[in-house]
Amino acid sequence: MTGPQSTAGKSTAGAHAGNPLIVIPARMASSRLPGKPLEDIGGAPMIVQVLRRAEEAELGRVVVAAAEKEIADAVTASGGEAVLTDPDLPSGSDRIWQAVNELDPQGRHSIVINVQGDLPTLDPALIRVAYEALIRPGADISTLAAVITDPQERENPNVVKAVAAFPEVAKGETPFARALYFTRATAPWGEGPLYHHIGLYGYRREALSRFVGMPPSQLEQREKLEQLRALEAGMSIEVALVDTVPLGVDTPADLEKARNALGSS
């Protein structure tokens, strides 16, 4: 998949179906690493590194949905595009939806990709795969998963599992499947692989509108997994099986790993 290099504030309408808009939600509050969007990694704030990875996906316009002005200022100082959002919004999905409506009230972008703001080493190819999953027939939402290879992760409730039946595909092709469930439990039971859910999402614009307009659902509140709200409402989530789990920066140790990975950039 090819397309023109993204630039700040520039739309690439017509380059890809649905004229994708990549939105990166970011806020300063973090229980384990306060202020992490502005932590220096490889000579740039972390949020700027994430912005660069998203631009490298070459899908279209990339915008940071910032809860605080200091994040927006760091992004614009680097030549990126940012929009300020209500700092009291309850979730990243709500932050993205507010940004989409402010940036594109005319509805020119019918596909929205949600890239978390703490993935500075993200492979841009994963963003493109999330887009490819979303444009498959019948998909309302898309996301990613990878095979769990660490035995300890099978039992770890902090490692969310995607329950899906992926087909066999030819070498080099990406398997896709509909999500049946997401859980912190060890599931499914029996012989076979378990899949580590990767929290990168694509949304049809109308699906995102519907999603944020619904109250938290029963299973969502029980498992503390927002995506279960969509499944309980009958929405379809297409999952792409990829071969790597990106490093999410949640702790000082994660930050050092990211710095080591990007220190020479």
KENUVEX-576383 format. One record per residue (C-alpha): chain; y, x negated, z negated; residue in one letter; residue number from 0. Coordinates in steps of 0.02 Angstrom, whole numbers. Layout:
// residues N
(site A, (Y, X, Z), A, NUM)
...
***
This chain:
// residues 265
(site A, (0, 0, 0), M, 0)
(site A, (166, -73, 50), T, 1)
(site A, (347, -25, 31), G, 2)
(site A, (522, -96, 13), P, 3)
(site A, (567, -196, -141), Q, 4)
(site A, (650, -85, -272), S, 5)
(site A, (829, -119, -320), T, 6)
(site A, (933, -47, -460), A, 7)
(site A, (993, 128, -424), G, 8)
(site A, (925, 128, -248), K, 9)
(site A, (809, 267, -194), S, 10)
(site A, (671, 231, -70), T, 11)
(site A, (648, 408, -7), A, 12)
(site A, (515, 421, 125), G, 13)
(site A, (430, 257, 80), A, 14)
(site A, (292, 346, -17), H, 15)
(site A, (235, 526, -29), A, 16)
(site A, (331, 618, -165), G, 17)
(site A, (469, 486, -171), N, 18)
(site A, (405, 414, -337), P, 19)
(site A, (522, 381, -482), L, 20)
(site A, (461, 254, -611), I, 21)
(site A, (533, 287, -783), V, 22)
(site A, (512, 168, -930), I, 23)
(site A, (548, 250, -1099), P, 24)
(site A, (611, 131, -1233), A, 25)
(site A, (678, 143, -1410), R, 26)
(site A, (719, 18, -1545), M, 27)
(site A, (620, 102, -1684), A, 28)
(site A, (445, 31, -1710), S, 29)
(site A, (348, 31, -1872), S, 30)
(site A, (266, -138, -1839), R, 31)
(site A, (394, -226, -1730), L, 32)
(site A, (570, -152, -1747), P, 33)
(site A, (687, -190, -1604), G, 34)
(site A, (547, -248, -1491), K, 35)
(site A, (626, -196, -1324), P, 36)
(site A, (754, -335, -1347), L, 37)
(site A, (634, -471, -1405), E, 38)
(site A, (647, -623, -1291), D, 39)
(site A, (496, -655, -1181), I, 40)
(site A, (505, -789, -1048), G, 41)
(site A, (694, -796, -1054), G, 42)
(site A, (727, -608, -1041), A, 43)
(site A, (718, -457, -1157), P, 44)
(site A, (547, -375, -1157), M, 45)
(site A, (616, -216, -1078), I, 46)
(site A, (683, -319, -933), V, 47)
(site A, (512, -399, -907), Q, 48)
(site A, (435, -225, -900), V, 49)
(site A, (570, -172, -777), L, 50)
(site A, (527, -320, -666), R, 51)
(site A, (341, -278, -667), R, 52)
(site A, (383, -100, -617), A, 53)
(site A, (496, -158, -477), E, 54)
(site A, (357, -274, -416), E, 55)
(site A, (247, -121, -390), A, 56)
(site A, (361, -80, -242), E, 57)
(site A, (343, 109, -260), L, 58)
(site A, (526, 157, -269), G, 59)
(site A, (667, 181, -392), R, 60)
(site A, (642, 111, -568), V, 61)
(site A, (744, 171, -717), V, 62)
(site A, (738, 135, -904), V, 63)
(site A, (759, 289, -1015), A, 64)
(site A, (843, 209, -1165), A, 65)
(site A, (861, 289, -1336), A, 66)
(site A, (997, 166, -1385), E, 67)
(site A, (1146, 89, -1297), K, 68)
(site A, (1092, -91, -1332), E, 69)
(site A, (935, -64, -1229), I, 70)
(site A, (1033, 12, -1085), A, 71)
(site A, (1158, -132, -1093), D, 72)
(site A, (1019, -263, -1083), A, 73)
(site A, (946, -175, -931), V, 74)
(site A, (1109, -158, -837), T, 75)
(site A, (1157, -338, -878), A, 76)
(site A, (999, -391, -787), S, 77)
(site A, (1043, -287, -634), G, 78)
(site A, (929, -143, -678), G, 79)
(site A, (963, 43, -696), E, 80)
(site A, (961, 134, -863), A, 81)
(site A, (1003, 306, -929), V, 82)
(site A, (1040, 349, -1111), L, 83)
(site A, (931, 485, -1189), T, 84)
(site A, (934, 578, -1354), D, 85)
(site A, (867, 457, -1487), P, 86)
(site A, (791, 604, -1583), D, 87)
(site A, (672, 660, -1445), L, 88)
(site A, (494, 677, -1513), P, 89)
(site A, (400, 579, -1380), S, 90)
(site A, (409, 465, -1230), G, 91)
(site A, (365, 611, -1118), S, 92)
(site A, (515, 709, -1179), D, 93)
(site A, (625, 555, -1153), R, 94)
(site A, (562, 537, -975), I, 95)
(site A, (591, 720, -936), W, 96)
(site A, (770, 713, -1000), Q, 97)
(site A, (801, 558, -894), A, 98)
(site A, (726, 638, -739), V, 99)
(site A, (837, 790, -753), N, 100)
(site A, (993, 685, -779), E, 101)
(site A, (952, 563, -638), L, 102)
(site A, (885, 686, -511), D, 103)
(site A, (945, 865, -537), P, 104)
(site A, (916, 899, -351), Q, 105)
(site A, (728, 869, -368), G, 106)
(site A, (714, 733, -237), R, 107)
(site A, (581, 642, -339), H, 108)
(site A, (425, 751, -351), S, 109)
(site A, (318, 613, -428), I, 110)
(site A, (359, 526, -592), V, 111)
(site A, (268, 372, -656), I, 112)
(site A, (278, 335, -843), N, 113)
(site A, (267, 149, -882), V, 114)
(site A, (270, 107, -1067), Q, 115)
(site A, (411, -8, -1119), G, 116)
(site A, (298, -129, -1213), D, 117)
(site A, (193, -193, -1067), L, 118)
(site A, (285, -351, -1011), P, 119)
(site A, (131, -432, -933), T, 120)
(site A, (75, -274, -841), L, 121)
(site A, (-6, -304, -672), D, 122)
(site A, (105, -206, -549), P, 123)
(site A, (-53, -159, -453), A, 124)
(site A, (-100, -43, -598), L, 125)
(site A, (58, 58, -569), I, 126)
(site A, (10, 80, -387), R, 127)
(site A, (-166, 136, -437), V, 128)
(site A, (-92, 268, -553), A, 129)
(site A, (9, 332, -405), Y, 130)
(site A, (-144, 333, -292), E, 131)
(site A, (-239, 435, -422), A, 132)
(site A, (-98, 561, -436), L, 133)
(site A, (-88, 599, -250), I, 134)
(site A, (-272, 644, -243), R, 135)
(site A, (-303, 831, -213), P, 136)
(site A, (-284, 941, -366), G, 137)
(site A, (-216, 810, -485), A, 138)
(site A, (-76, 865, -602), D, 139)
(site A, (-72, 702, -701), I, 140)
(site A, (-149, 531, -676), S, 141)
(site A, (-195, 389, -793), T, 142)
(site A, (-305, 234, -804), L, 143)
(site A, (-459, 173, -897), A, 144)
(site A, (-563, 15, -907), A, 145)
(site A, (-741, -19, -966), V, 146)
(site A, (-749, -72, -1148), I, 147)
(site A, (-826, -245, -1157), T, 148)
(site A, (-793, -288, -1341), D, 149)
(site A, (-927, -204, -1449), P, 150)
(site A, (-803, -184, -1593), Q, 151)
(site A, (-690, -77, -1485), E, 152)
(site A, (-828, 52, -1465), R, 153)
(site A, (-807, 102, -1648), E, 154)
(site A, (-621, 69, -1666), N, 155)
(site A, (-520, 231, -1680), P, 156)
(site A, (-365, 138, -1620), N, 157)
(site A, (-451, 114, -1453), V, 158)
(site A, (-439, 283, -1368), V, 159)
(site A, (-587, 328, -1258), K, 160)
(site A, (-574, 421, -1094), A, 161)
(site A, (-725, 531, -1061), V, 162)
(site A, (-756, 544, -874), A, 163)
(site A, (-901, 526, -751), A, 164)
(site A, (-852, 392, -627), F, 165)
(site A, (-950, 385, -464), P, 166)
(site A, (-1028, 230, -389), E, 167)
(site A, (-913, 157, -257), V, 168)
(site A, (-919, 13, -135), A, 169)
(site A, (-865, -158, -199), K, 170)
(site A, (-676, -174, -197), G, 171)
(site A, (-645, 14, -203), E, 172)
(site A, (-570, 105, -353), T, 173)
(site A, (-676, 239, -437), P, 174)
(site A, (-585, 401, -480), F, 175)
(site A, (-642, 544, -592), A, 176)
(site A, (-570, 695, -682), R, 177)
(site A, (-542, 672, -867), A, 178)
(site A, (-654, 784, -972), L, 179)
(site A, (-584, 728, -1139), Y, 180)
(site A, (-494, 589, -1233), F, 181)
(site A, (-547, 541, -1409), T, 182)
(site A, (-534, 412, -1546), R, 183)
(site A, (-719, 438, -1582), A, 184)
(site A, (-860, 341, -1500), T, 185)
(site A, (-897, 451, -1350), A, 186)
(site A, (-992, 499, -1250), P, 187)
(site A, (-1156, 479, -1343), W, 188)
(site A, (-1306, 390, -1266), G, 189)
(site A, (-1335, 244, -1150), E, 190)
(site A, (-1197, 190, -1034), G, 191)
(site A, (-1020, 123, -1033), P, 192)
(site A, (-873, 182, -1137), L, 193)
(site A, (-699, 182, -1063), Y, 194)
(site A, (-540, 116, -1144), H, 195)
(site A, (-397, 232, -1101), H, 196)
(site A, (-240, 145, -1038), I, 197)
(site A, (-81, 241, -1078), G, 198)
(site A, (4, 231, -909), L, 199)
(site A, (33, 402, -829), Y, 200)
(site A, (85, 482, -667), G, 201)
(site A, (150, 661, -663), Y, 202)
(site A, (184, 789, -530), R, 203)
(site A, (360, 839, -574), R, 204)
(site A, (312, 1021, -603), E, 205)
(site A, (168, 964, -715), A, 206)
(site A, (284, 858, -821), L, 207)
(site A, (403, 1006, -838), S, 208)
(site A, (261, 1118, -895), R, 209)
(site A, (190, 986, -1012), F, 210)
(site A, (350, 954, -1110), V, 211)
(site A, (384, 1140, -1119), G, 212)
(site A, (223, 1175, -1214), M, 213)
(site A, (206, 1157, -1403), P, 214)
(site A, (86, 1027, -1474), P, 215)
(site A, (-93, 1090, -1458), S, 216)
(site A, (-231, 1101, -1587), Q, 217)
(site A, (-336, 955, -1525), L, 218)
(site A, (-182, 852, -1488), E, 219)
(site A, (-130, 865, -1669), Q, 220)
(site A, (-306, 833, -1733), R, 221)
(site A, (-338, 677, -1628), E, 222)
(site A, (-154, 626, -1620), K, 223)
(site A, (-169, 611, -1431), L, 224)
(site A, (-31, 692, -1329), E, 225)
(site A, (-133, 704, -1168), Q, 226)
(site A, (-251, 830, -1247), L, 227)
(site A, (-110, 958, -1237), R, 228)
(site A, (-126, 951, -1048), A, 229)
(site A, (-316, 968, -1048), L, 230)
(site A, (-311, 1114, -1170), E, 231)
(site A, (-188, 1201, -1054), A, 232)
(site A, (-306, 1182, -906), G, 233)
(site A, (-209, 1044, -819), M, 234)
(site A, (-308, 913, -722), S, 235)
(site A, (-295, 728, -762), I, 236)
(site A, (-362, 608, -630), E, 237)
(site A, (-422, 443, -702), V, 238)
(site A, (-434, 281, -604), A, 239)
(site A, (-557, 150, -666), L, 240)
(site A, (-478, -23, -665), V, 241)
(site A, (-542, -193, -720), D, 242)
(site A, (-410, -245, -845), T, 243)
(site A, (-321, -178, -1000), V, 244)
(site A, (-138, -232, -1006), P, 245)
(site A, (-70, -314, -1162), L, 246)
(site A, (32, -192, -1264), G, 247)
(site A, (157, -276, -1380), V, 248)
(site A, (144, -187, -1548), D, 249)
(site A, (140, -332, -1673), T, 250)
(site A, (214, -507, -1693), P, 251)
(site A, (46, -578, -1638), A, 252)
(site A, (52, -475, -1478), D, 253)
(site A, (229, -538, -1448), L, 254)
(site A, (170, -718, -1458), E, 255)
(site A, (30, -682, -1334), K, 256)
(site A, (156, -609, -1212), A, 257)
(site A, (271, -758, -1236), R, 258)
(site A, (129, -876, -1199), N, 259)
(site A, (84, -777, -1043), A, 260)
(site A, (261, -771, -974), L, 261)
(site A, (338, -926, -1052), G, 262)
(site A, (342, -1020, -889), S, 263)
(site A, (416, -876, -787), S, 264)
***
